[in-house]
């Protein structure tokens, strides 16, 4: 049930943010990031905003997942935390 709720927020957020036009690859990476952060102490909507922000900062040819990439890109991570409201 928790995953379905997160998926619903992901879909709504992607549509609302204009990322609905993003490729299937972007959607896949954001969904994986949301799943990787399913135990976060913030709402699924905030997690989705964060993951979408991180995905948008990554190069289209990046092969690492968002979760892997964020470990070596602290500046981008902090900017996306602030943008998404993650505290």
C-alpha positions in Angstrom: 0.0 0.0 0.0 2.8 2.4 0.9 4.4 1.8 -2.5 1.1 2.4 -4.3 0.7 5.7 -2.5 4.2 6.7 -3.4 3.6 5.8 -7.1 0.4 7.9 -7.1 2.3 10.9 -5.7 5.0 10.2 -8.2 2.6 10.3 -11.1 0.8 13.4 -9.9 4.1 15.2 -9.2 5.6 14.4 -12.5 2.5 15.7 -14.3 2.3 18.8 -12.2 6.0 19.6 -12.6 6.0 19.3 -16.4 8.2 16.3 -16.2 5.4 14.2 -17.8 7.0 14.9 -21.1 10.2 13.4 -19.8 11.3 10.1 -21.3 10.5 6.7 -19.9 14.1 6.4 -18.7 13.6 9.5 -16.4 10.4 8.1 -15.0 12.1 4.8 -14.3 15.0 6.5 -12.4 12.7 8.8 -10.4 10.5 5.8 -9.4 13.6 3.9 -8.3 14.7 6.8 -6.2 11.3 7.1 -4.6 11.4 3.4 -3.8 15.0 3.7 -2.4 13.7 6.4 -0.1 10.4 4.7 0.9 11.5 4.7 4.6 12.2 8.5 4.7 10.6 10.5 7.4 9.0 12.9 4.9 5.9 12.7 2.7 6.0 10.7 -0.6 5.3 14.0 -2.4 8.5 15.6 -1.0 10.5 12.5 -1.9 9.1 12.6 -5.4 10.0 16.3 -5.7 13.5 15.6 -4.4 14.1 12.7 -6.8 12.7 14.6 -9.8 15.1 17.5 -8.9 18.1 15.2 -8.6 17.2 13.5 -11.9 17.0 16.9 -13.6 20.4 17.8 -12.4 21.9 14.6 -13.8 23.3 14.2 -17.3 21.1 12.3 -19.6 23.9 9.8 -20.2 24.4 9.0 -16.5 24.4 5.3 -15.8 24.3 5.5 -12.0 21.0 5.6 -10.1 20.0 8.8 -8.4 20.8 7.1 -5.0 24.3 6.3 -6.2 24.9 9.7 -7.9 23.8 11.8 -4.9 26.6 10.3 -2.8 29.2 12.1 -4.9 27.2 15.2 -5.7 26.6 16.9 -2.3 26.0 20.4 -3.7 23.2 19.1 -6.0 21.8 17.0 -3.2 21.6 20.0 -0.8 20.0 22.2 -3.5 17.3 19.5 -4.1 16.7 19.0 -0.4 16.0 22.7 -0.1 13.9 22.9 -3.3 11.7 19.9 -2.3 11.3 21.0 1.3 13.1 17.9 2.7 14.3 18.7 6.2 
